[in-house]
Amino acid sequence: MKINTMPTEFTDALPILETIEAAGYEAYFVGGSVRDTLLNKPIHDVDIATSAYPEEIKRIFQRTVDTGIDHGTVMILDHGTGYETTTFRTESTYTDFRRPDEVTFVRSLAEDLKRRDFTVNALALTKTGEVIDLFGGLSDLNERVLRAVGKAEERFHEDALRMMRAVRFAAQLDFKIDEETLEAISANAALLANIAIERINIEFTKLMQGTAASYGLVELIKSRLNNYMPMLGNSDRDLAALALLLQQGQPTTDNQAWTLLAFELGLNPQTTGQFLKAWKQPNDMIQIAKASVSVMNDLRSKDVDDWQLYQTKSAITTTLAAIRLSELNVDVDRLEERYQALSIKDKKALAINGGELVKELQLAPGPLFGEILANLEYQVVMGQVSNDKEMLLRAAVEFVQKEKK
């Protein structure tokens, strides 16, 4: 097969291939960029594989960086844009089920491709657009099937993260996973316990946002991978419920995905924080998810007041999006209108501050001022007092008088 019109991402990188070949070595575009080109999808990274060893690449080009020299990866900077090239290689045993104990550089493209994860990722592309397919990747692309290269069990013992990548690719590409590959995932699911949470997190997050997220999640549950993921070991029913929701639509951000997951797991704000910390999520996501889950849980049985909407603050966009994706029967447009109609969206928007209270009320600074401002903030949000300096001063005086009684 030949690609007649090469994407610009490839044509821009052609000088790299041509320079390597002029020096007497082989060089090809490989991996996901080739797959995505054939699927008419955007290319994210251009990967180059070559028969030239790292030291030979460094002699050919003037400007290089050793980005992964032990595994044969060198970044070439000669043409402005940095392009990573990796030497053809074979790999030994994987005692940690993630990284090879030893890497051996070889001159054979076939040896290099047969160590890759799935047939659709084991395609190579020449500078003239010829597709090299040694493992039936083109047929699997055409049939929209995800199949391990060679023996699936061997591929998963080499790198257990490939099991998560299988369900993630299936979700992103809307491919069905080959039966033999699925059986190997089920048989070796326990190996996922050897993989760092951060790596599993990346794959799971992408899965939940895939166009076929429902299918990917169902296969994850059926293969019991969730039993080896933080705090998801006894969550088959909740994950299945999430899979049903994902048939109708998918989250478009990481925050939406994890907020919806926490809600479907039946978590409260506190347990949402514990759950996301176990997944090594960033603090800003944790705070957004906690605020969103708080509102969503209340909406299960009742409406929320303006103060609850106000407290979502920067989480409001995620909150509204997660509600739309959930099973909640709520007028989300009306919630958004109410939020937009709030007098203030942040305490800083109050028409008075602590310094002005000190001056106007002749009170010594102290904890009382925090209480006064919090009370004014609440009253303004709830529409009890206008956000006007004079009105706020009167309300502050009334609050102080009540506190003194």
Residue pairs with C-beta under 8 A, 6 or more apart in sequence:
1 130
1 131
1 133
1 138
2 128
2 129
2 130
2 131
3 37
3 38
3 125
3 129
3 131
4 129
6 14
6 129
7 37
7 43
9 33
9 43
9 46
10 29
10 33
10 37
10 43
10 46
10 125
12 79
12 81
13 29
13 46
13 48
13 79
13 81
13 83
14 127
15 79
16 27
16 48
16 76
16 78
16 79
16 83
16 85
17 27
17 28
17 29
17 48
17 127
18 127
19 60
19 61
19 78
20 26
20 27
20 50
20 52
20 57
20 60
20 85
21 27
21 127
23 52
23 56
23 60
25 50
25 51
25 52
25 56
26 50
26 51
26 52
26 88
26 107
26 109
27 48
27 49
27 50
27 51
27 52
27 85
27 127
28 48
28 49
28 50
28 109
28 124
28 125
28 126
28 132
29 46
29 47
29 48
29 124
29 125
30 47
30 48
30 49
30 113
30 123
30 124
30 125
31 47
31 116
31 121
31 123
32 44
32 45
32 47
32 121
33 43
33 44
33 45
33 46
33 47
34 123
34 124
34 125
34 131
35 120
35 121
35 123
35 137
35 141
36 42
36 43
36 44
37 43
37 125
38 123
38 131
38 138
38 141
39 141
39 173
46 83
47 84
47 86
48 83
48 84
48 85
48 86
49 85
49 86
49 87
49 88
49 109
49 112
49 124
50 57
50 85
50 86
50 87
50 88
51 87
51 88
51 106
51 107
51 108
51 109
52 60
52 85
52 87
53 72
53 87
53 105
54 66
54 69
54 72
54 73
54 74
54 87
54 105
57 64
57 74
57 76
57 85
57 87
58 64
58 74
61 76
61 77
61 78
62 78
63 76
63 77
63 78
64 74
64 75
64 76
64 77
65 74
65 75
65 77
65 82
66 74
66 75
67 73
67 74
67 75
67 84
68 74
68 84
68 86
70 103
71 86
71 89
71 103
72 86
72 87
72 88
72 89
72 103
72 105
73 84
73 85
73 86
73 87
74 84
74 85
74 86
75 82
75 83
75 84
75 85
76 82
76 83
76 84
76 85
87 105
88 105
88 106
88 107
88 108
88 109
88 111
88 112
89 103
89 104
89 105
89 106
89 111
89 112
89 115
90 103
90 104
90 106
90 111
90 112
90 115
91 100
91 102
91 103
91 104
91 115
91 158
92 100
92 101
92 102
92 103
92 104
93 100
93 101
93 102
94 100
94 101
94 157
94 158
94 159
95 101
96 194
97 157
97 158
97 159
97 160
97 191
97 194
97 195
98 159
98 160
98 161
98 194
98 195
98 196
98 199
99 159
100 158
106 112
109 124
109 132
110 134
113 122
113 124
113 132
113 134
113 135
113 149
114 122
114 134
114 135
114 149
114 150
115 149
115 158
116 122
116 149
117 148
117 149
117 155
117 159
117 162
117 165
117 166
118 137
118 140
118 146
118 147
118 148
118 149
118 162
118 165
118 166
118 169
118 181
119 135
119 136
119 137
119 140
119 147
119 148
119 149
120 137
120 140
120 141
120 146
120 147
120 169
120 173
120 175
121 137
122 133
122 134
122 135
122 137
122 149
123 131
123 132
123 133
123 137
123 138
124 131
124 132
125 131
125 132
126 132
131 138
135 149
135 150
136 147
140 146
140 147
140 178
144 173
144 174
144 175
144 176
145 175
145 176
145 177
145 178
146 166
146 169
146 170
146 173
146 175
146 176
146 177
146 178
146 181
147 177
147 178
147 180
147 181
148 155
148 156
148 162
148 166
148 178
148 180
148 181
148 184
149 155
151 184
152 178
152 180
152 181
152 183
152 184
152 185
153 184
153 187
153 188
155 162
155 184
156 162
156 163
156 184
156 185
156 188
156 191
157 188
157 191
160 188
160 191
160 192
160 194
160 195
161 192
161 195
161 199
161 200
161 203
163 185
163 188
163 189
163 191
163 192
163 223
163 225
164 192
164 195
164 199
164 200
164 203
164 204
164 207
164 220
164 225
165 203
166 177
166 181
166 185
166 219
167 177
167 185
167 203
167 207
167 216
167 217
167 219
167 220
167 223
167 225
168 203
168 204
168 206
168 207
168 210
168 216
169 175
170 176
170 177
170 210
170 212
170 215
170 216
170 219
171 206
171 207
171 208
171 210
171 211
171 212
171 213
171 215
171 216
171 217
172 206
172 207
172 210
172 211
172 212
172 216
173 210
173 212
174 210
174 211
174 212
174 215
175 212
176 215
177 185
177 219
182 219
182 222
182 223
185 219
185 223
185 225
186 222
186 223
186 224
189 223
189 224
189 225
189 227
189 228
190 227
190 228
192 200
192 225
192 228
192 229
193 228
197 230
197 278
197 279
197 280
198 280
200 229
201 279
201 280
201 281
204 229
205 254
205 257
205 258
207 213
207 216
207 217
207 220
208 217
208 246
208 250
208 251
208 257
208 258
208 260
208 261
209 250
209 251
209 252
209 253
209 254
209 257
210 216
210 250
211 250
213 243
213 246
213 250
214 243
214 244
214 246
214 247
217 239
217 242
217 243
217 246
218 240
218 243
220 226
220 239
221 236
221 239
221 240
221 243
226 232
226 233
226 235
226 236
226 239
227 233
230 275
230 278
230 279
231 274
231 275
231 278
232 239
235 265
238 264
238 265
238 266
239 264
241 264
241 327
242 260
242 261
242 264
245 260
245 264
245 325
245 326
245 327
248 325
249 324
249 325
250 325
251 257
251 260
251 321
251 322
251 325
252 321
253 318
253 321
254 285
255 285
255 288
255 289
255 318
256 318
256 321
256 322
256 325
258 276
258 279
258 281
258 285
258 289
259 288
259 289
259 292
259 293
259 296
259 318
259 319
259 322
260 322
260 325
260 326
262 272
262 275
262 276
262 289
262 293
263 292
263 293
263 296
263 297
263 322
263 326
264 326
265 275
267 275
267 293
268 293
268 294
268 297
269 290
269 291
269 293
269 294
270 290
272 286
272 289
272 290
272 293
273 286
273 289
273 290
276 285
276 286
276 289
277 286
287 315
288 314
288 315
288 318
289 315
289 318
291 311
291 312
291 313
291 315
291 319
292 312
292 315
292 318
292 319
292 322
294 308
294 311
295 304
295 308
295 309
295 312
295 319
295 323
296 319
296 322
296 323
296 326
296 328
298 304
298 308
299 323
299 328
299 330
300 328
304 335
305 382
306 338
306 342
306 381
306 382
306 383
307 378
307 381
307 382
309 316
309 335
309 338
309 339
309 342
310 339
310 342
310 344
310 345
310 381
312 319
312 339
313 345
313 346
316 339
320 332
320 335
320 336
320 339
323 330
323 332
323 335
324 332
342 381
343 380
343 381
343 383
343 386
343 387
344 350
344 377
344 380
344 381
344 387
347 373
347 377
349 387
350 373
350 376
350 377
350 380
350 387
350 392
351 387
351 388
351 389
351 392
352 376
352 389
352 392
352 393
352 396
353 373
354 365
354 369
354 373
356 389
357 363
357 369
357 372
357 373
357 393
357 396
358 364
358 365
358 369
360 393
361 393
361 396
361 397
361 400
363 369
363 400
368 400
368 403
371 399
371 403
372 396
372 399
372 400
375 395
375 396
375 399
376 385
376 392
376 395
376 396
376 399
378 384
379 385
379 395
380 386
380 387
380 392
385 391
385 392
385 395
